[in-house]
């Protein structure tokens, strides 16, 4: 059976000590959260400190990005193997902010996917359409192309380690959430698309919804058969909200 997952993308927020406090609160408050994998993704600088706080808990650690190369003269980059050394087991890839502000292309993402598997990290791979694409009724085509150009290139064994996050760009940080019907429609489409390439294995893939998910709307989103949890931005910075979302299944 596929996993239910709630992952928090902290983006470029919190000082290291705030991040330590937030992760300690999450560990404490998640003790009665059952059957849901929690993941937190702090900035790189916080990973080792947050790993200390999470040790022995049921909350796992993720990075928000990794380098496209293994090692060497790539100033400012952090390799997947270095991330794994901190205790992280996951890495967000393909977030729309990386695609939009840092020019990440499908080609870069293919390299990063390879680095994740070589470094023993499971990718949380984001796809999603922009507002104009949704309004032009091109969202299915856009998402299919994003998957075909990246995840479709994986070996079946590696595909089994991937978590998909559907994040409509128009819903990220805007307070506009996809309706439960819109989320289910696209999640089912993503699963069908993945099944065209990977067959029954796509039934085991966790597909998370991301985009202004909060304690008030999480329940109606997670109630849908193909919505296996959430990738949470803003609401993951408050432990009470993050835990309330994790309790929304
Ligand atoms: C995100 O950036 O992954 C995200 C879902 O952000 P928010 O929840 O703030 O919309």
Boltz pocket constraint, residues with backbone or C-beta under 6 A from the ligand:
constraints:
  - pocket:
      binder: B
      contacts: [[A, 9], [A, 167], [A, 171], [A, 172], [A, 173], [A, 174], [A, 175], [A, 210], [A, 211], [A, 212], [A, 213], [A, 231], [A, 232], [A, 233], [A, 234], [A, 235]]
      max_distance: 6.0
